[in-house]
Amino acid sequence: MTPAPSLRHRVILHAYVTEKSMDEMERQNKLEFVVDRRATRAEIKGAIESIYQCKVEKVNTKIVRVGKIATVRFTKDYSSEDIGSRAGVF
């Protein structure tokens, strides 16, 4: 299910950058985002695909002190480094 256009940017709050997430970006084609705590994996996937015009292979989520973190793995056709530069990681 793809979220309504007005909700897409509310699902994804911002990129989450740590040493571990930078290592995952280089080695495993993954990025981490802080997302709305109520967002489902399907909503996160739809929002990422529509905002960054890419294909998401898998979404994992975890609840931490800063909120809900989504770890997004992209398909081999898309580079997490390119998407990260558009998301403001660099």
C-alpha positions in Angstrom: 0.0 0.0 0.0 1.4 3.3 -1.1 0.7 6.2 1.3 -1.2 9.3 0.1 1.0 12.0 -1.4 0.6 14.3 1.5 1.7 11.6 4.0 4.8 10.4 2.1 7.2 13.0 3.6 5.8 12.5 7.1 6.6 8.8 7.1 10.3 9.4 6.5 11.6 12.0 9.0 15.4 12.1 8.1 18.4 9.9 7.4 20.1 8.3 10.5 23.9 8.4 10.2 26.2 6.5 12.5 29.5 4.7 11.8 27.6 1.4 11.6 25.1 2.8 9.1 28.0 4.2 6.9 29.6 0.8 6.9 26.3 -0.9 5.9 25.9 1.7 3.2 29.2 0.7 1.6 29.2 -3.0 2.2 25.5 -4.1 2.1 23.7 -1.4 0.1 21.6 -0.2 3.1 20.6 3.1 4.5 18.9 4.0 7.8 16.1 6.5 8.3 14.3 7.8 11.4 10.6 7.2 10.6 7.3 7.9 12.1 6.7 5.5 15.0 3.3 4.5 13.5 4.6 3.7 10.0 4.5 0.2 8.8 7.2 -1.5 6.7 4.9 -1.3 3.6 4.4 2.4 4.1 8.1 3.0 4.6 8.9 1.0 1.5 6.4 3.0 -0.6 7.6 6.3 0.7 11.3 5.6 0.0 10.5 4.3 -3.5 8.4 7.3 -4.3 10.7 10.0 -2.8 14.0 8.6 -4.2 12.7 6.8 -7.4 14.3 3.5 -6.5 13.4 -0.1 -5.7 13.6 -1.4 -2.1 14.5 -5.0 -1.5 13.8 -5.2 2.2 12.9 -3.0 5.2 13.8 -3.8 8.9 12.6 -1.7 11.8 13.7 -1.2 15.4 12.5 1.1 18.2 15.3 3.0 19.9 15.6 6.1 22.1 15.5 8.5 19.2 12.3 6.8 17.8 11.8 4.2 15.1 14.7 3.4 12.8 14.1 1.8 9.4 17.1 -0.1 7.8 16.4 -0.1 4.1 18.2 -2.5 1.7 18.0 -1.4 -2.0 18.1 -3.7 -5.0 21.4 -4.2 -6.8 20.2 -1.8 -9.6 20.4 1.2 -7.1 23.4 2.5 -5.1 22.8 3.4 -1.5 25.6 5.9 -1.8 23.7 7.8 -4.6 20.4 7.7 -2.6 22.3 8.7 0.5 23.7 11.8 -1.2 20.1 12.8 -2.2 18.9 12.1 1.4 21.5 14.4 2.9 23.8 11.8 4.4 27.0 13.5 3.0 
